[in-house]
Amino acid sequence: MTTSTVVLSMARRFNASDKAVYEAWTNPQLMKKWLFTTEDTNQVTKNSLRAGGSWEIADRREGTDYRAVGEYLELKPPHKLMFSFKMPQFNDLEDRITVWISMVQDRCEMAFVQEITVPHEEGWTEEDIKKAGDDYSSQSQEGWSGMFEKLRQLVETPE
């Protein structure tokens, strides 16, 4: 299968510590509250938090389970994590996500980069490839924006 890569970059600031944001990305009890799922629809959230370790989240929507899986490629608590991401029910293509977390004065700044693998259909023109990349990037940005709002609520609201 022919593919191309489009890069999505996003940034957010939180009134929280770098440790709190990093933990929200890596602790299954927190991940299930915002990352690809919600507590109400979550079926599975598990990980093996080490370089080479795997992670998995399953979310049930309208009777269908959607799985997000991957492998941790790099972990530098509380400042960086890099992992692969795929949804096997759709295809075997894998994206790479890198998250940098740092304190800027008394706020946490998170930089997010997703290298999105875009599948091509036979006979596509350069224009088709660009449109598909734009569509994948736009859809991913919309999804992440919603998740990052849930992340903000999670890390900025004391339990």
Sequence and secondary structure as in RCSB ss.txt:
>XXXX:A:sequence
MTTSTVVLSMARRFNASDKAVYEAWTNPQLMKKWLFTTEDTNQVTKNSLRAGGSWEIADRREGTDYRAVGEYLEL
KPPHKLMFSFKMPQFNDLEDRITVWISMVQDRCEMAFVQEITVPHEEGWTEEDIKKAGDDYSSQSQEGWSGMFEK
LRQLVETPE
>XXXX:A:secstr
  EEEEEEEEEEEESS HHHHHHHHH HHHHTTTSSS TTTEEEEEE  STT EEEEEEEETTEEEEEEEEEEEE
ETTTEEEEEEB TTT S  EEEEEEEEEETTEEEEEEEEEEEEE  TT  HHHHHHHHHHHHHHHHHHHHHHHHH
HHHHHHS  
